[in-house]
Amino acid sequence: MRKKLYKSQTDRKICGVCGGIAEYFNIDPTIVRLIWAIFIFCLGTGFLAYILAALVLPNQENY
């Protein structure tokens, strides 16, 4: 079975993008959020990337 990248429904702070990425890579969501914050504050591209990911990634279906 293939793994798919979804926005998390259970581990979300804003839209669930970081929680979904953390579930996909099986890592702590805090690490993903810290890396994303670094991209936002240092490079300035993180904000646009987060908005795009929130729009493009589908919501996780709970079965």
C-alpha positions, 0 to 999 in steps of 0.5 A: 500500500502506498503512503499518501500525504494528507493534511492531518485532522488530529494533529493540527494547529492551523491547517494540519499541513505540518501534522500531515507531513510529520505523519508521512515521514513518521517524525515529531510534528514539533520538528516539522513546525520548527523547520517551517518557522525557520523557512518563514523567518530566515528565507521568507518562502515558508509562508507562501509554501504553507499557503500553497500546501494548505490549498493543494493537500487533501484532508485526511479521511478517517476510516 
